[in-house]
């Protein structure tokens, strides 16, 4: 299982951006590079799982520390 390293605000932003990009894919049907909207799957997935692989590589965490 992946370690959680995405905090609350970061998670909310990722979910909103991911949903916005995916909505653009369905709403902008005549765009020439419409497939680029599918990049929204990445922030949506990392937001829903609360885990980001790039954060893991660089040792970054936006989760609050537990004492």
C-alpha positions in Angstrom: 0.0 0.0 0.0 1.2 3.5 -0.8 2.1 5.8 2.1 -0.3 8.8 2.4 1.7 12.0 1.6 -1.0 14.4 0.3 -2.7 16.7 2.8 -6.2 18.0 3.0 -5.9 21.3 1.0 -3.6 19.7 -1.5 -6.0 16.8 -1.9 -9.0 19.1 -2.5 -7.1 21.1 -5.1 -6.1 18.0 -6.9 -9.6 16.6 -7.0 -11.1 19.9 -8.2 -8.4 20.3 -10.9 -8.8 16.6 -12.0 -12.6 16.9 -12.3 -12.3 20.2 -14.1 -10.0 18.8 -16.7 -12.1 15.7 -17.2 -15.2 17.9 -17.5 -13.4 19.8 -20.2 -12.8 16.5 -22.1 -16.5 15.9 -22.3 -17.7 19.5 -22.8 -15.2 20.6 -25.4 -15.9 18.0 -28.0 -14.5 20.0 -30.9 -11.1 20.8 -29.5 -8.2 19.7 -31.7 -6.1 18.4 -28.7 -9.1 17.2 -26.7 -7.2 14.1 -25.5 -4.9 16.4 -23.3 -7.8 16.9 -20.9 -7.3 13.2 -19.9 -4.3 14.3 -18.0 -6.9 15.2 -15.3 -7.0 11.5 -14.4 -3.6 11.9 -12.7 -4.4 14.6 -10.2 -7.9 13.1 -9.6 -6.3 9.7 -8.8 -3.6 11.1 -6.6 -6.2 13.2 -4.7 -8.5 10.3 -4.2 -5.7 8.0 -3.0 -4.0 10.7 -0.9 -0.7 9.5 -2.3 1.6 11.0 -4.9 4.5 9.0 -6.4 6.4 12.2 -7.2 6.1 13.3 -3.6 7.5 9.9 -2.6 10.5 10.2 -4.9 11.4 13.6 -3.5 10.5 12.9 0.1 7.8 15.6 0.2 4.6 15.3 2.3 1.8 17.8 2.8 0.1 15.7 5.5 0.1 17.1 9.0 2.6 15.4 11.3 1.3 13.1 13.9 2.7 13.5 17.4 
